[in-house]
Amino acid sequence: MAMMRCRLVLTLASYFPRIPPSILMKRISLLLSIALCLVVWGLPASAQTTPTGSAVQMNGFSRALDVEGDRVFVGESQNIHTPGRVYVYEDEMDGWTEAAYFEATDGEVGDSFGSALDAAGDQVVVGAPSANAAYVFEPGADGWAQSARLTAADSTSDFGQSVVLDGDRLFVGTSATVSMTEGDTLTTGAVHVFERQDGTWQQTETLRSEKVGADAGFASALLTSGDHLLATAPQHEGGAVVAFHQGTDGWTELQTITPGELSSNARFGTAIEAVGDQVLVGAPRAYDATGLAYTLSFDAEAESWSVDGRLLPFDGASRHLFGAAFAYNGTDLWVGAPGASDRSGALYRYGHSEGTWTGVTRVTHPGTESGNGLGATLAGNEDVLATGLPGDDHGAGTMGLYSIASGEWTRTTPIAPSTGQALSAMTGEERDCADGSVAQFSCENVDMKSFLPIDNIGGERGIDLNDIWGWTDPETGTEYALVGRTDGTAFVDVSDPTNPQYVGELPLTDGARVNSWRDIKVYDNHAFVVADNAGDHGMQVFDLTRLRDVDADQMPVTFDHDTLYDQVNSVHNVVINKQTGYAYAVGSSGGGKTCGGGLHMINIQDPLNPTFEGCFSDPSTGRSGTGYTHDAQCVVYEGPDPEYQGREICVGSNETAISVADVTNKDSTSAISTASYPDYGYVHQGWFDEQQRYFYQNDELDEAQGKVSQTRTLVWDMKDLDNPKLVNQLMLPEESIDHNLYVKGSTMYQSNYKSGLRILDISDRENPEEVAHFDTQPYDENGTGFQGSWSNYPYFESGIIIVSSIGEGLFVLEESQQEL
């Protein structure tokens, strides 16, 4: 345990009006969506095209916590393979152990079950806001059992975003509840009140505020006991707390509490906690996100609340986010500051006696790193403190448990779930597509040879996949999948497609950072690997023939690159023209010769000695006016335009347009043409047909931006390279976002995120037709999310198709053999 000790200089007022003894507040520990944004504040900028970027795969473990007796309850609300879970840890003889986990019996992926939770006695209430439901669980002979599912009588959104269980009463918050008031439709956040009568929960009231608006974040967090209820509204101006009181005629709004001195983004109300006779309210984004906490006191005689003190970190600095979470165990107050120490996070432990703060200790965890966010959530009692680290394990989230008695962490490394893996390897035999599915994966005319989840190819918890390419050993004929992970490259022998073997890995460059983007191409038996938003990564060059020397009993081997090309740092993609021996780094940033993000041209004819030979960019394209190229295909042109036959031509996908360039002479490259269309979202990637007459292009953001309602592929007629013509916009039946596509013969292979691999017949070049598919992300609908298949490689002579799926793993597939 690392500590800093000092006396607290700032003290609260010496006298605090007392809350009546009956008001022993019940607290819910909830990591709000705003708190998550705070934890990741300050991440490096990137050239991302996905709006959610690297946070897309966060599991949400430890975003909600509670401690009850000798149990710790931990929500995992964002796991993309489950509806969400609650894990239960119990204090056994040999320490805290993972005892169980439970899910909603009727849950579906995407429900966000576990976003909020509160335990009291042997009952736990769990919010599932994406399902507009709250669940009550109780322990039974066969483990934790669901005893109730609660929904609102009104139309709601995010019902279950906050929950508090108080005896036979249950309070559930929503971000929006629709109701009729004097003939008008009213949509605001609300608190739904339930009471248990004869063992059944019944809704009795719906509480709204007349003082805060619909976008105030009302009911983000709740605090209650007896006849008092406090509901926070952190997005109401600088933030507010709305006080309700229960009388003989039911609940009434008593007042709206604001400090009156904060900026509009202070987020007063992000966290709330009862501390003795006072209530503490956090404003973690106040004062340039240093953060602070305010104390509230209740005057029973005046029947009103007032702000009467402040609590500040003794070593506070910008972006510490002090006040993001609280826990009070009767003697000590714990305050979370998840932004401290470059977002590693810190806890502040305050002694408290008779309304006076007696001292403070700064506590950190020995296992934290930048971005972990220690202190983003807190819960505790007199024996143990639980704290969330939602950014740990690459965003999957972990938890720390601190023993109050020993003053030490129960483990030197944070705690992560050890059971309940959603996906298992599927190997040993071919699995045919029958009746529209292979196991849980929907399909049509595509069979599965095998599937390896991410942890079977070297990925630790929280690691995702991205790009994929292939290599065939010219001496042995062995086929290898080169699989991009967010932390490196995995090499998998797929020559026996039903029994793929993980051979080894090439980690990311020393000093680079884990990132969402990694791309791989092959030339002359060498892999060329780049990564975007990765810092000082450069282009790794790896001699693939080294794979043939690895024996089965040595696998997996951790390799080092053979050469590192350091004229670029972060690179979005690498394009290789095997005919000329040139590589083109595109989308470069973060230092080196970026070429405005356009074509950074590299001679790789001697693969272990790559040399820079110039830049090309067309500043009439791209979002920033520099000619940024997101992806490209470069060929020795053999298409129908006689003017350019035999020339080296690159077709770039440049965010706003396609860019056609002649790069034959690296000293005097020239722009040939550009072409665009009015409703582009993000011109992302494309590929020629084998006759180089037609260019098929995808747009990564048109579906997500609502510019089209179905997956769109654009067909360009390139018979005149000076004047490309858009001849068709093919709409597939799904709504998913298209990402990467490749052409082999008269077949196009598209990786379309949530709808997986889609195979199209392009015999009629201007009118492709979908003929087969395999959905690699079988949960939830095939909407516009950035999950599922990133890419595919269809060029093995064996006919297998290897597919990477971001959160799932490596699929080895084959088109079904059609009966004659």
C-alpha positions in Angstrom: 0.0 0.0 0.0 1.3 3.4 -1.0 0.3 6.3 1.3 0.8 10.0 1.8 -0.1 11.4 5.2 -0.8 14.9 6.4 -3.2 16.8 8.7 -6.2 18.3 7.0 -5.9 22.0 7.1 -9.5 22.9 5.9 -12.2 21.9 8.4 -15.9 22.3 8.2 -18.0 24.6 10.3 -17.9 23.7 14.0 -21.7 23.3 14.3 -23.9 21.3 12.0 -27.7 21.1 12.5 -28.6 17.5 13.2 -30.7 15.3 11.0 -33.3 13.5 13.0 -32.1 10.1 14.3 -34.5 8.3 12.0 -32.7 9.6 8.9 -29.9 7.0 8.7 -29.3 7.3 5.0 -29.2 4.3 2.6 -26.6 4.8 -0.1 -26.2 3.4 -3.6 -22.7 3.2 -5.2 -23.2 3.8 -8.9 -20.6 4.8 -11.5 -22.6 7.2 -13.8 -22.0 7.5 -17.4 -20.5 10.9 -16.7 -18.0 9.3 -14.3 -16.9 7.0 -17.1 -16.2 10.0 -19.3 -14.2 11.5 -16.5 -12.1 8.4 -16.1 -11.0 8.4 -19.7 -10.5 12.2 -19.9 -7.2 12.9 -21.4 -6.7 9.8 -23.6 -4.4 10.6 -26.6 -6.1 11.9 -29.7 -6.4 9.4 -32.6 -7.4 9.2 -36.2 -10.3 7.0 -35.3 -13.4 6.7 -37.5 -15.5 5.0 -34.9 -17.1 7.5 -32.6 -16.5 5.3 -29.5 -12.9 4.4 -30.4 -11.0 2.1 -28.0 -13.7 2.2 -25.3 -16.1 0.1 -27.4 -15.3 -3.2 -25.7 -15.4 -2.1 -22.1 -17.1 -4.8 -20.0 -18.2 -2.5 -17.3 -16.9 -4.7 -14.4 -16.9 -2.7 -11.2 -18.9 0.3 -12.5 -21.4 -0.6 -9.8 -20.5 -2.0 -6.4 -22.1 -2.7 -3.0 -21.0 -4.3 0.2 -23.4 -6.1 2.5 -22.1 -8.2 5.4 -19.5 -10.5 4.3 -20.4 -10.2 0.6 -19.3 -7.8 -2.1 -21.5 -7.4 -5.2 -19.9 -6.3 -8.5 -21.9 -5.4 -11.6 -20.6 -6.1 -15.1 -23.1 -4.4 -17.3 -21.4 -4.0 -20.6 -20.1 -7.4 -21.5 -21.0 -7.8 -25.2 -21.6 -11.5 -24.9 -24.1 -11.5 -21.9 -27.1 -9.4 -20.8 -24.9 -8.3 -17.9 -24.0 -9.9 -14.7 -23.5 -9.4 -11.0 -20.6 -11.3 -9.4 -20.6 -12.2 -5.7 -17.5 -12.3 -3.6 -17.5 -13.8 -0.1 -15.1 -13.6 2.8 -13.9 -17.2 3.3 -11.3 -18.6 5.6 -8.5 -18.1 3.0 -9.7 -14.6 2.0 -12.1 -13.1 -0.5 -13.2 -15.5 -3.2 -15.5 -15.3 -6.2 -18.5 -17.3 -5.0 -21.1 -16.9 -7.8 -22.5 -14.8 -10.5 -26.1 -14.3 -11.6 -28.0 -12.9 -14.6 -31.6 -12.0 -15.3 -33.5 -15.1 -16.3 -35.1 -13.3 -19.3 -32.1 -11.2 -20.1 -30.8 -10.3 -23.6 -27.4 -9.1 -24.6 -27.4 -5.3 -24.4 -29.7 -5.1 -21.3 -27.0 -3.4 -19.2 -28.0 -5.7 -16.3 -25.7 -4.7 -13.4 -25.5 -1.0 -14.2 -26.8 -0.2 -10.7 -27.2 -2.4 -7.6 -28.1 -2.2 -4.0 -28.0 -5.0 -1.4 -29.8 -5.1 1.9 -29.8 -8.2 4.0 -30.4 -11.2 1.7 -31.8 -9.2 -1.1 -30.1 -7.5 -4.0 -31.8 -5.2 -6.5 -30.2 -4.8 -9.8 -30.8 -2.2 -12.6 -30.9 -3.2 -16.2 -31.6 0.2 -17.8 -31.4 -0.8 -21.4 -34.1 -3.3 -20.7 -36.1 -0.8 -18.7 -36.2 -3.2 -15.8 -35.0 -3.7 -12.2 -34.6 -7.2 -10.7 -34.7 -8.5 -7.2 -32.5 -11.5 -6.3 -32.3 -13.6 -3.2 -30.1 -16.5 -2.2 -31.5 -20.0 -2.4 -30.5 -23.7 -2.2 -29.2 -23.5 -5.8 -27.6 -20.1 -5.6 -29.0 -16.7 -6.3 -32.5 -16.7 -7.7 -34.6 -14.0 -9.3 -37.6 -13.2 -7.2 -39.0 -10.2 -9.0 -38.8 -8.2 -12.2 -40.0 -4.7 -11.9 -41.0 -2.3 -14.7 -42.7 1.0 -14.7 -46.4 1.6 -15.4 -45.4 4.6 -17.6 -43.3 4.6 -20.7 -39.7 5.0 -19.7 -36.1 5.1 -20.8 -33.2 3.8 -18.7 -35.5 2.5 -15.9 -33.0 1.0 -13.5 -30.2 3.6 -14.0 -30.2 3.9 -10.2 -31.8 1.8 -7.5 -32.1 1.9 -3.7 -33.6 -0.8 -1.5 -34.9 0.4 1.8 -36.8 -2.3 3.7 -40.1 -2.8 2.0 -39.6 0.2 -0.3 -37.7 0.3 -3.5 -36.7 3.4 -5.5 -35.8 3.1 -9.2 -34.5 6.0 -11.3 -35.1 6.7 -15.0 -33.6 9.2 -17.4 -37.0 9.7 -19.0 -40.5 8.9 -18.0 -43.4 9.8 -20.3 -46.7 10.9 -18.7 -49.7 13.0 -19.3 -50.2 16.2 -17.2 -53.3 18.3 -17.8 -53.5 17.0 -21.4 -49.8 17.6 -22.2 -47.2 14.9 -22.7 -44.3 15.3 -20.2 -41.0 13.5 -20.6 -38.5 13.9 -17.7 -36.3 11.9 -15.5 -38.2 10.3 -12.6 -38.0 8.1 -9.5 -40.5 5.3 -9.4 -41.5 4.2 -5.9 -42.4 0.6 -5.2 -43.7 -1.0 -2.0 -43.7 -4.6 -1.0 -47.2 -5.8 0.0 -47.8 -9.5 0.8 -44.5 -10.4 -0.8 -45.3 -8.6 -4.0 -43.7 -5.3 -5.2 -46.3 -2.7 -6.4 -45.5 0.7 -7.8 -47.1 3.4 -5.6 -45.8 6.7 -6.9 -43.7 8.4 -9.6 -41.6 11.4 -8.4 -40.5 14.1 -10.8 -38.9 17.5 -10.2 -40.6 20.7 -11.2 -37.3 22.6 -10.9 -34.9 20.7 -13.1 -35.2 20.1 -16.8 -35.4 17.0 -19.0 -31.7 17.0 -19.6 -30.6 17.4 -16.1 -29.7 13.8 -15.5 -32.3 13.7 -12.8 -32.3 10.5 -10.6 -28.7 9.6 -11.6 -28.0 8.7 -8.0 -30.4 8.3 -5.0 -30.1 8.5 -1.3 -32.9 7.7 1.1 -34.1 6.8 4.6 -37.3 7.2 6.5 -39.3 10.0 5.0 -36.5 11.6 3.0 -35.3 11.0 -0.5 -32.4 12.9 -2.3 -32.1 12.5 -6.1 -29.2 14.0 -7.9 -29.3 16.0 -11.2 -25.6 16.5 -12.1 -26.3 18.0 -15.5 -28.7 20.7 -14.2 -26.4 23.8 -14.7 -23.5 23.0 -12.4 -25.5 20.2 -10.8 -28.2 19.9 -8.2 -29.7 17.6 -5.6 -33.5 17.5 -5.4 -35.0 16.8 -2.0 -38.3 15.0 -1.5 -40.2 14.4 1.7 -42.9 11.9 2.5 -45.9 13.1 4.4 -49.4 11.8 5.0 -50.4 12.7 1.5 -47.4 11.0 -0.1 -44.1 12.3 -1.5 -43.6 16.0 -2.3 -40.7 17.9 -3.7 -39.2 19.9 -0.9 -36.4 21.9 -2.5 -33.6 22.0 -5.1 -30.1 22.2 -3.6 -27.2 23.8 -5.5 -23.9 25.3 -4.3 -24.4 28.4 -6.4 -20.8 28.9 -7.2 -19.9 26.2 -9.8 -19.4 26.3 -13.5 -21.9 24.6 -15.7 -19.8 21.4 -16.1 -19.0 20.8 -12.4 -21.3 17.8 -12.1 -22.4 18.4 -8.6 -24.4 15.3 -7.8 -22.2 12.7 -9.5 -21.9 10.9 -6.1 -23.8 11.2 -2.9 -23.2 9.7 0.5 -24.5 10.0 4.1 -21.7 10.8 6.6 -23.0 10.8 10.1 -25.5 13.6 10.3 -24.5 15.2 7.1 -24.7 14.3 3.4 -21.7 14.6 1.1 -22.2 15.4 -2.6 -19.4 15.2 -5.1 -18.6 17.7 -7.9 -15.7 16.0 -9.6 -15.4 18.3 -12.6 -15.4 21.5 -10.6 -12.4 23.7 -10.7 -10.8 22.3 -13.9 -11.8 18.9 -12.8 -9.7 19.0 -9.6 -13.1 18.2 -7.9 -14.5 18.8 -4.5 -17.2 17.6 -2.2 -19.9 19.6 -0.4 -21.7 18.8 2.8 -25.4 19.2 3.2 -27.2 19.5 6.5 -30.9 19.2 7.3 -32.6 21.7 9.6 -35.6 19.7 11.0 -37.2 22.8 12.5 -37.1 24.8 9.2 -37.6 21.6 7.2 -34.9 22.5 4.7 -31.5 21.5 3.5 -28.4 23.8 3.2 -24.9 23.6 1.9 -22.6 24.3 4.8 -19.1 23.0 4.0 -16.6 21.8 1.4 -14.0 19.1 1.3 -11.0 19.4 -1.0 -8.0 17.1 -1.7 -4.9 18.4 0.1 -2.8 17.7 -3.0 -5.4 18.3 -5.6 -4.6 19.1 -9.2 -6.4 19.5 -12.5 -8.3 16.5 -13.6 -8.0 14.6 -10.3 -11.8 14.2 -10.3 -12.0 14.2 -6.6 -15.5 13.4 -5.4 -16.4 10.9 -8.2 -17.4 8.4 -5.5 -17.8 8.0 -1.7 -18.0 5.3 0.9 -18.5 5.8 4.6 -18.2 3.0 7.2 -19.2 4.8 10.4 -15.7 6.0 11.2 -13.9 6.8 8.0 -14.9 8.5 4.8 -13.4 7.4 1.5 -13.4 9.7 -1.5 -12.5 8.5 -5.0 -10.3 10.6 -7.3 -10.0 8.4 -10.5 -8.2 11.0 -12.5 -5.3 11.4 -10.1 -1.7 10.4 -11.2 -2.5 10.3 -14.9 -5.8 8.5 -14.4 -4.3 5.8 -12.3 -6.6 7.0 -9.6 -6.3 7.5 -5.8 -8.4 7.2 -2.7 -8.6 9.7 0.2 -9.4 8.3 3.6 -10.7 10.9 6.1 -11.2 10.4 9.7 -14.5 11.8 11.0 -15.6 12.3 14.5 -18.5 14.4 15.8 -18.8 16.5 12.7 -15.1 17.2 12.4 -12.6 15.9 9.9 -9.6 14.6 11.9 -7.1 13.8 9.2 -6.6 12.4 5.8 -4.5 9.7 4.1 -4.0 9.2 0.4 -4.2 5.6 -0.6 -3.2 4.0 -3.9 -3.1 0.5 -5.2 0.3 -1.2 -6.1 -1.2 -2.8 -9.2 -2.6 0.4 -10.9 -1.4 1.9 -14.1 -2.3 5.0 -16.1 -6.0 4.9 -17.1 -7.1 2.4 -14.5 -9.3 4.9 -12.7 -9.0 3.7 -9.1 -11.8 5.3 -7.0 -14.3 5.6 -9.8 -16.7 3.6 -7.6 -16.6 2.8 -3.9 -18.6 0.8 -1.4 -17.7 -0.5 2.0 -18.5 -1.4 5.6 -16.6 -1.7 8.9 -14.5 -4.6 7.5 -13.8 -4.0 3.8 -13.7 -1.3 1.2 -14.4 -2.2 -2.4 -13.3 0.1 -5.2 -13.7 0.0 -9.0 -10.9 0.3 -11.5 -13.1 0.4 -14.7 -10.2 1.2 -17.0 -8.0 -1.7 -15.9 -7.5 -4.8 -18.1 -7.7 -2.7 -21.2 -11.1 -1.4 -20.2 -12.7 -4.6 -19.0 -12.5 -3.4 -15.5 -11.2 -4.8 -12.2 -11.8 -4.3 -8.5 -9.7 -3.7 -5.4 -10.6 -4.9 -1.9 -9.0 -3.1 1.1 -9.0 -4.6 4.5 -10.0 -2.0 7.1 -8.5 -4.0 10.0 -5.1 -4.6 8.4 -4.9 -1.4 6.5 -3.7 -3.3 3.4 -5.1 -4.4 0.1 -6.3 -8.0 0.2 -4.4 -8.7 -3.0 -1.5 -6.9 -4.6 -3.1 -7.2 -8.0 -6.7 -6.1 -8.8 -9.5 -8.6 -8.9 -11.2 -9.7 -12.1 -13.8 -12.4 -12.8 -12.5 -15.9 -13.1 -15.6 -17.8 -14.2 -18.4 -17.5 -16.7 -16.5 -17.3 -20.0 -19.1 -16.7 -22.7 -17.3 -18.2 -25.7 -15.3 -21.4 -25.9 -13.1 -22.8 -28.7 -14.8 -24.9 -31.4 -12.3 -27.2 -33.0 -11.8 -30.9 -34.0 -14.5 -31.1 -36.6 -16.2 -29.2 -39.3 -19.6 -27.7 -38.4 -21.9 -27.3 -41.3 -24.4 -24.4 -41.6 -27.7 -26.2 -40.9 -31.1 -24.5 -40.6 -29.5 -21.1 -40.6 -26.9 -21.5 -37.9 -23.7 -23.1 -36.6 -24.2 -23.3 -32.8 -25.1 -19.7 -31.8 -23.8 -18.1 -35.0 -26.4 -17.4 -37.8 -25.2 -18.3 -41.3 -26.2 -19.1 -44.9 -24.0 -21.1 -47.2 -21.0 -20.8 -45.0 -19.6 -23.6 -42.8 -17.3 -23.3 -39.8 -14.0 -25.1 -39.8 -13.1 -23.8 -36.3 -13.2 -21.0 -33.9 -10.6 -19.8 -31.4 -11.6 -17.1 -28.8 -9.2 -14.3 -28.2 -7.6 -15.8 -25.1 -6.7 -18.9 -27.2 -4.5 -16.8 -29.4 -2.6 -14.9 -26.7 -5.1 -12.1 -25.9 -5.4 -11.2 -22.2 -8.6 -10.0 -20.6 -9.8 -6.8 -22.3 -7.8 -7.4 -25.5 -9.6 -7.3 -28.8 -8.9 -8.2 -32.4 -8.6 -6.0 -35.4 -7.0 -6.6 -38.8 -6.2 -10.0 -40.3 -4.0 -11.2 -43.2 -2.6 -14.5 -44.5 0.7 -16.0 -45.6 1.4 -19.4 -47.2 4.9 -20.8 -46.6 6.3 -21.3 -50.2 8.4 -24.3 -49.0 5.9 -26.2 -46.8 2.6 -25.0 -48.2 1.5 -24.2 -44.6 -1.1 -21.6 -44.4 -0.9 -19.0 -41.5 -3.4 -16.5 -40.2 -1.7 -13.2 -39.2 -4.2 -11.8 -36.6 -4.0 -8.3 -35.3 -4.7 -7.8 -31.6 -4.9 -4.5 -29.8 -1.6 -5.4 -28.1 0.3 -7.2 -30.9 0.1 -9.8 -33.7 -0.8 -13.5 -33.3 0.4 -16.1 -35.7 -1.9 -19.1 -36.2 -1.2 -22.2 -38.3 -4.5 -22.9 -40.1 -3.2 -25.6 -42.5 -5.4 -28.1 -40.6 -8.4 -25.7 -40.5 -10.4 -27.8 -38.0 -7.4 -27.8 -35.6 -5.7 -24.4 -35.8 -2.5 -24.0 -33.8 -1.4 -20.8 -32.0 2.2 -20.6 -33.0 3.3 -17.4 -31.3 3.0 -13.6 -31.2 4.8 -10.4 -32.1 4.1 -7.9 -29.3 3.7 -4.2 -30.1 6.8 -2.2 -30.2 8.5 -1.4 -26.9 7.2 2.0 -25.7 4.1 1.9 -27.9 0.7 1.7 -26.3 -2.2 -0.7 -26.7 -4.5 0.6 -29.3 -7.6 -0.3 -31.4 -5.9 -0.3 -34.8 -3.3 -2.7 -36.1 -2.9 -3.6 -39.8 -0.7 -6.2 -41.4 0.3 -6.9 -45.0 2.9 -9.4 -46.5 5.6 -9.0 -49.1 8.4 -11.5 -49.9 7.7 -13.7 -46.9 7.8 -10.8 -44.5 5.0 -9.3 -42.5 4.8 -5.5 -42.3 2.8 -4.3 -39.2 1.6 -0.9 -38.3 -0.6 0.5 -35.5 -2.6 3.7 -35.2 -2.9 5.9 -32.1 0.0 3.8 -30.7 2.6 6.4 -30.0 6.1 5.5 -31.1 5.3 2.3 -32.8 6.8 2.5 -36.3 6.5 -0.3 -38.9 7.5 -3.7 -37.7 9.1 -6.1 -40.2 9.0 -9.8 -39.3 10.5 -12.7 -41.3 7.6 -15.1 -41.5 9.9 -18.1 -42.4 10.8 -18.1 -38.7 7.4 -19.7 -38.0 8.4 -22.9 -39.8 11.1 -23.6 -37.2 8.7 -23.6 -34.2 8.0 -27.1 -32.9 4.6 -27.9 -31.3 6.1 -28.2 -27.8 7.6 -24.7 -28.1 4.3 -23.0 -28.9 3.5 -20.3 -28.3 6.7 -18.3 -28.9 7.1 -14.6 -28.3 9.0 -13.1 -31.2 10.8 -9.8 -31.7 10.7 -8.0 -35.0 13.6 -8.3 -37.4 13.6 -4.7 -38.4 11.8 -1.6 -37.2 11.2 1.2 -39.7 11.1 4.4 -37.7 10.4 7.1 -40.2 6.8 6.9 -39.1 5.2 6.6 -35.7 1.5 5.8 -35.6 0.1 4.6 -38.9 -3.5 3.6 -39.7 -2.7 1.1 -42.4 0.0 -0.2 -44.7 -0.7 -0.8 -48.4 1.7 -3.1 -50.4 2.1 -3.5 -54.1 3.7 -6.9 -54.5 4.4 -6.2 -58.2 6.7 -3.2 -57.5 8.0 -3.9 -54.0 6.6 -0.7 -52.5 4.7 -0.2 -49.2 2.6 2.8 -48.6 2.0 3.9 -45.0 -1.3 5.8 -44.9 -3.0 7.8 -42.1 0.3 8.5 -40.4 0.4 10.7 -37.3 2.2 11.4 -34.1 5.6 12.2 -35.5 7.9 11.2 -38.2 7.3 11.9 -41.9 3.5 11.9 -41.8 3.0 13.1 -45.4 -0.1 14.8 -44.3 -1.6 11.4 -43.6 -1.4 10.6 -47.3 0.9 8.0 -49.0 4.2 7.7 -47.3 6.1 5.7 -49.9 8.6 3.0 -48.8 10.9 0.8 -50.9 10.7 -2.7 -49.4 12.4 -4.6 -52.2 15.0 -5.5 -49.6 12.4 -6.2 -46.8 14.9 -5.9 -43.9 16.2 -2.5 -45.2 13.1 -0.4 -46.0 13.8 3.1 -47.3 11.7 6.2 -47.5 11.2 7.5 -51.1 8.7 10.3 -50.9 5.1 11.4 -50.2 1.9 11.9 -52.1 -1.3 13.5 -50.9 -4.2 15.3 -52.6 -5.2 18.2 -50.3 -8.5 18.5 -52.0 -9.6 15.4 -50.2 -9.8 14.5 -46.5 -11.4 16.2 -43.5 -8.4 18.2 -42.5 -7.3 19.5 -46.0 -4.1 17.6 -46.0 -5.1 14.7 -48.3 -5.4 12.2 -45.4 -5.7 8.6 -46.8 -7.5 6.1 -44.6 -6.8 3.1 -46.8 -5.7 2.4 -50.4 -5.1 -0.2 -53.1 -2.0 0.2 -55.2 -1.6 -1.8 -58.4 0.3 -1.9 -61.7 -2.6 -0.9 -63.8 -3.9 -3.4 -66.4 -7.4 -2.0 -66.7 -9.3 -0.6 -69.6 -7.9 2.9 -69.6 -5.0 2.8 -72.2 -3.5 6.0 -70.9 -2.4 4.5 -67.6 -1.8 0.8 -68.5 1.5 -0.3 -67.1 1.6 2.6 -64.6 1.6 2.2 -60.8 -1.8 3.5 -59.7 -3.1 4.0 -56.2 -6.8 4.4 -55.4 -7.1 6.0 -51.9 -10.1 6.1 -49.7 -9.7 9.6 -48.3 -12.5 10.2 -45.9 -14.4 12.6 -48.2 -13.6 11.1 -51.6 -11.7 8.5 -53.5 -8.3 9.7 -54.8 -6.7 8.3 -57.9 -2.9 8.9 -58.2 0.0 7.9 -60.5 2.9 7.0 -58.2 5.1 5.3 -60.8 7.8 7.9 -60.4 8.3 8.5 -56.7 9.9 11.8 -57.4 7.1 13.1 -59.5 3.8 11.6 -58.4 0.6 13.1 -59.7 -3.0 13.3 -58.9 -5.2 11.9 -61.7 -8.7 12.5 -60.3 -11.0 12.5 -57.3 -14.6 11.4 -57.0 -17.2 11.7 -54.3 -20.9 11.7 -53.6 -23.2 14.1 -51.7 -24.1 11.9 -48.7 -20.8 10.5 -47.8 -20.1 9.7 -44.1 -16.6 8.4 -44.2 -15.0 7.1 -47.4 -13.2 4.2 -45.8 -11.8 1.4 -48.0 -12.2 -0.3 -51.3 -10.9 -2.9 -53.8 -10.7 -3.4 -57.6 -12.3 -6.3 -59.4 -9.7 -8.5 -61.0 -10.1 -6.7 -64.4 -9.5 -3.3 -62.7 -12.6 -1.9 -64.3 -14.7 -1.6 -61.2 -13.8 -0.3 -57.8 -16.0 -1.4 -54.8 -16.0 1.1 -51.9 -17.4 1.1 -48.4 -18.4 4.0 -46.3 -17.9 3.5 -42.6 -20.2 6.2 -41.1 -23.1 6.6 -43.5 -25.2 4.0 -41.7 -24.4 5.3 -38.2 -25.1 8.9 -39.3 -28.5 8.0 -40.7 -27.6 8.9 -44.2 -28.6 5.4 -45.3 -30.7 2.9 -43.5 -29.0 -0.2 -44.9 -25.5 -1.4 -45.4 -24.3 0.4 -48.6 -21.6 -0.6 -51.1 -20.7 1.9 -53.8 -19.7 0.7 -57.2 -17.4 2.9 -59.3 -16.8 2.4 -63.0 -13.1 3.2 -63.5 -12.8 2.7 -67.3 -11.7 6.3 -67.5 -9.4 6.9 -64.5 -9.6 10.7 -65.2 -13.3 10.5 -64.6 -14.6 7.8 -62.3 -18.4 7.2 -62.4 -20.6 6.0 -59.6 -22.8 3.5 -61.3 -24.6 1.8 -58.4 -25.2 2.0 -54.7 -25.9 -1.5 -53.5 -28.0 -1.8 -50.3 -27.8 -5.0 -48.3 -30.7 -6.0 -46.1 -28.9 -5.4 -42.7 -28.3 -2.0 -41.0 -24.8 -2.8 -40.0 -21.7 -0.7 -40.8 -19.5 -2.0 -43.6 -15.7 -2.0 -42.8 -13.4 -4.0 -45.1 -14.0 -5.7 -48.4 -11.9 -7.8 -50.7 -12.5 -9.3 -54.2 -11.4 -12.8 -55.4 -12.5 -13.7 -58.9 -16.2 -13.0 -59.2 -16.8 -13.0 -55.4 -16.6 -10.1 -52.9 -16.0 -10.8 -49.2 -17.2 -8.0 -46.9 -16.6 -7.7 -43.2 -19.6 -5.7 -42.0 -19.1 -5.4 -38.2 -22.2 -6.6 -36.4 -23.6 -8.6 -39.4 -20.2 -10.4 -39.8 -18.9 -11.8 -43.1 -21.1 -11.2 -46.1 -20.3 -12.9 -49.4 -21.5 -11.4 -52.7 -21.5 -12.7 -56.3 -20.2 -9.9 -58.6 -20.5 -11.8 -61.8 -22.7 -8.9 -62.8 -20.1 -6.3 -61.9 -22.5 -3.4 -61.5 -25.1 -5.4 -59.6 -23.6 -7.5 -56.9 -25.9 -10.0 -55.1 -25.4 -11.4 -51.6 -25.2 -15.2 -51.7 -23.9 -16.2 -48.3 -23.1 -14.9 -44.8 -21.7 -15.8 -41.4 -22.5 -13.6 -38.4 -19.5 -13.6 -36.1 -21.2 -11.5 -33.4 -24.4 -13.4 -32.7 -25.8 -11.3 -30.0 -28.0 -8.3 -30.3 -29.4 -7.0 -33.6 -27.2 -6.3 -36.6 -27.4 -2.5 -36.1 -24.8 0.2 -36.4 -22.5 -0.7 -33.6 -18.7 -1.1 -33.9 -18.5 -4.7 -32.9 -18.2 -8.0 -34.9 -16.1 -8.7 -37.9 -13.2 -6.3 -38.5 -11.8 -7.9 -41.6 -11.2 -11.1 -43.5 -8.7 -12.8 -45.8 -10.1 -15.0 -48.6 -7.0 -15.6 -50.7 -5.7 -19.0 -49.5 -5.5 -21.7 -52.2 -7.2 -24.1 -49.8 -10.4 -22.0 -50.1 -10.7 -21.3 -46.4 -11.7 -17.8 -45.3 -10.2 -16.4 -42.1 -12.2 -13.8 -40.3 -11.3 -11.6 -37.3 -14.1 -10.6 -35.0 -13.3 -7.8 -32.6 -14.6 -9.1 -29.3 -14.9 -12.8 -30.2 -11.8 -14.2 -31.9 -10.6 -16.0 -35.0 -13.0 -17.8 -37.3 -11.9 -20.3 -40.0 -14.7 -20.6 -42.5 -15.5 -22.1 -45.9 -18.2 -21.5 -48.3 -20.6 -24.4 -48.3 -20.3 -26.9 -51.2 -23.5 -26.7 -53.2 -25.1 -29.9 -54.3 -25.4 -30.4 -58.0 
